[in-house]
């Protein structure tokens, strides 16, 4: 069939183009049909125990069932996520190594003078899986009861509040700089390798507070071990509906929405990316998985790889302004 199509194509240029397109489509279908042919590794570039880790382990479990191949989560923390990203950038472009990332990919491209990869060219967007608020929580022993009280203390006693950051230069750091630029509040930033270690130190009273993905601390807030002051999004979270937004608590118009998604190395075939996109969309949309994710504070996002690429482009402009004003740089 293919030979006769090529023979016909030799007689007419339009037929040649059609035959070439058909051959390319067949090759793309073959790329996706054989995927995955071995274990798939998802690199999470922060320490275990945080929201990114929880999300990815749940997705990996469901994909293992769907694909019949092990989906292994690798926590490769360090250098604000760039170590894990570099590992994926150098991996074979066949879909068997993926990167969990969100706005951190954009932030690092702004913050670092040099990276071991080109943030805009080294990765192919796959899917924006979830969106979620950042939430400001404190150890109850601080005596801080609400967001207004937090701001008042941070302005009256600069640097007196220690704020654990789930990564230097991450979205929590940038979001808090937005707060600082709007209000004049000044805190003592304490960077960690991920949300898990930062949360543990707030629970233990070693630091006063953390601004963190809501899903990382939902259970602790419900148990009364941490006091939630406000969320960064324009909407309240259905997981903790009594926690007000920052816009409701003295910062009109303030809104920062965090997100988490997945990337493949550049050059990964489009058909393979499309298959991974469809399958992740299917597992996060399944009623049981959706309910579990929404219960801890995630909102299902989904969409196409192009949708995620547009998110990256829009955030690049917004966050660059805040970072430049604050003078944040990383090495």
N, C-alpha and C positions, 0 to 999 in steps of 0.2 A: 504493500500500500504506500509506504513512504517513498520507495524507489519510483513508483509510477507518478507520485505527486511531484517528485524532483524532476523527473523527465519532462512533465508538462510545464513545470516552472521554467525550464530552459528555453521554452518557446515564447514566453511572454513575461515581461518584467513585473507586472502586477501579480501574476501567478507565483513568480519567484518570491516576492515579498510575503505572500500569503503562506507559501510553503515554509519559509524561514520562521515565520511567526508560529506556525503549527509545530514545527520541530522544537522551538524554544519552549512552547507551552508544554510539550510532552516531556522535555528534559526537566522543567520545573516540577511537573507532577511527580516525576521519578524521585527528585530530591526530597519531596515531602513524604512520599509513600514509604520510603525506607527509614524515616525518622520516628523515634530514636532507635539506633542500632546498637547502643551500648549505654551504660549509666550516664546520666546527666548530672552535672555539678552546678549548683547555684551558689555563687560567692556572695556572702553577706559581709560587707566591709566594716562591720562594727562588732563589738563583743556580744556574746550570747546573752539572752535574757531580756533584751529590749523589744520594742514593738516590731522592728524590721525582722528580727529573728523569729518572733512568734508568728508573724504573718507568713514568712517564707517556709517555715517548717510545716505549717498547716497546708499550704499550697503544694509543697513537695510530697507530702503524704498522699494527697488526692491525685497528683499527677502520676505517682508511682502506680497507683491502682489503675489509672486510665491507660498508661503507656505500657505497662508490663515490664518496665525497666526501672531499676533503682534511681531515685532522684535524691542526690546527696547534698546536704547543706554544709557549706564550709564557711566558718567564721574566720575572716582574715582581717583583723582590726589593725589600725595604725595609720598615722599621718593623715588624719581626717578622711579616711576612706580611700586614699589614693593608692595604698598598697594593694588592696583587693581589686580596685579598678584596673591597675596596671597588669595584674595577673590575667584578667579577662581580656584585656586589649591584646595580649600576646598569644591568646589561646587560638587553636584552629577555628576557622570561621565555618563551623558546621552545625551550630546550635546545641552542641553537647556541653558547652560551658556558657553559663549565663551570669549576669551581674544584677544583683538587687541594688537599686539606687532610686533616688528621687531628685529633689532640687539640689542635693549635695553635688551632683555632677556639674551643674551650672556654677554653684558657689565656688567650688574648688578651682574652676577655670578662671574665676575672677581673683581669687585670693592668693594663688600661688604664682610666683614669677615664672617658675618652670615646673612642668609636669612630665612624667615619663611616658606620656601619651598625649595625643591631640584630642581634647575633650569633645570637640565638635566633629571629629572625623573618625575616631577610633571605635565608635559604638553605633549599633543600629537599634533604634527604639523598637521595642516589642509591644509593651502594653503598660498603661498607667492603671495599676490594679485597684488602688484604693486612695481615698482622700481622707483627711482627718484633721482635727484641731491640734494645736499645741496647747498644753494646759499648764498653768502656773500652780504649783503645789508647794506647801511648806510643812515642816515638821510642826505639829500642834504646840510643841513646847516653846516655839518662838513667840507665841502670844499675838501673832499677826492673824487677824480674823477675816479680812477681806482685801480686795485689790486696792481700794482707796487707802487702807491702812499700810499696805506694802509700799505704795508710792510715797506716802507721807514720810515713812521712816527712811526710805532710800534717798529722799531729798533732804530731810533734816539731818540725817546722820550718814553722809556719803560713805560707801564702802563697808558699812556696818553689817549688811546682809551678804552672806556668802551664797552664791548661786552656782550649783553644779550644772555644767553644760554637758550634754551627751555628744561631745565632739567639738573641738575648737574650730570655729568658723562655720559650724553647721547652721541649720535653719533656726534652731533655738537661739543661738548667739546673734544671728542677724535680726530675728524678730525682736529680741530684747533691745538691740541697738535702736531699732525703730521706736520702741517705747521710750528709751532714754533720750533720743533726739526730740521726741514730742513733749516730754515731761520734765527733763532734767534729772530724772532718777539715776543714781549711780550705785552699782553693786560691785561686789568682788567676785569676778568670774573664776570658777574652778573647773578646768576642762577634764573630761573623762574619755575613756575609749569607747563609750557607748552608753545607752540609756540604762542598761542593767546596773552597772557599777555606780552610776550617779544616783539612781533610786535607792540602792542599798545604803549609801552614805547619808542620804536625807532621812531615811528610816532610822538609822543609828544615831542621828543627831550630829554627825561630823560636819555636815553643811546644813544651812538653813532651808534652802529651797532648790527647786529645779524647774526649768521650763522644758517640757518634754512632750512627746507624742502621747495623746490621751490614752491610747490603748495600752501603753506600758504601765500605767498606774491605776487603771480603773478599779481593780480589786482592792488595792490599798486604800483608795479614797472611800469605797463602799464600807470597808472594815473600820474606818475611822483612824487608820494609822497615819494617813496624810490628809492635810486640809487643802481642798481645792479652792483657789481664789477666783480664777477666771479662765476662759478659753480665748484663743486668738481669733477664731473665725467669726464671721458676721452672724452665724447661727449657733444656737446651743446644740450640744450633742444629746441625742436620744439616749445614750448610755448613761449620762449624768445630767439629766434635764434641769436639776436645781442649780447647776453651776452657771453663773451669768457669763456673758461675753465681756470682753474688755471694753467694747463700744458702749455697753450698758453701764459700765462701772467707772466712767470718767474719761474714756478716750473715744469720743464720737468719731465714727467713720473708720476706726482701726479694724483691719482684717488681714490675717495671714492664714492661708490654708496650706497645710503640708500634704505631701503625697508620696506614695511609694510605688515603684514600678520595676520593670525588668528590661534588660538590654542584652543584645547579643554582640559579638565582635563584628566590626565592619566587614563586609564581604560575605556574611552569612546569606545563603540564598533566600530570595523573597518568599518563596513557597514554604520554606522551613519556618521563617519568621511568622508567616501567616498561620501556619499550623499551631505553633506555640501560642500565638495570640488567641486563636479560637479555643484552644484547650484550657488555657488559664482563665479565659472569660467563662467557659463552661463550668469549671470547678468553683470559682468564686461566686457564681450566680446560682449554683445548686442550693436549694432551700436550707439544708442543714448547715452548709459552710457559710452561707450568707448570714444566717441567724447567729452563728458563733462569732463571726467577724463584727457584726453590728452590735452584739452584746458587749463587746469590749471597747467599742468606740470608733471602729472603722466605718466608712461609707463606701460602698462598691462604686467604682468609677468605670473601668472598662474603656472601650473605644478602640480605635485603630492605631497603628504605629504613627500615622501622620498626625493624629490628634495629640499624641504625646510630644511629637516634634514641635508642634505649635506652642504647647505649654512651655517647653524649654526656651523657645525664642522669646516669649513674652516675659518670662521671669528674669532672663538675662539682663534686660533693661532695668527692671524695677530694683533688683537686688544690687546691681552694680552701683546705683546711686547711693544706697544706704552704706555699703561697704566703703566706698570712696570717702564719704562724709566722716565715717567713724575712723578711717585710717587703719582698718584691719588688714593685715597681711600675714601670710604663712610661708614657712620655708620648708 
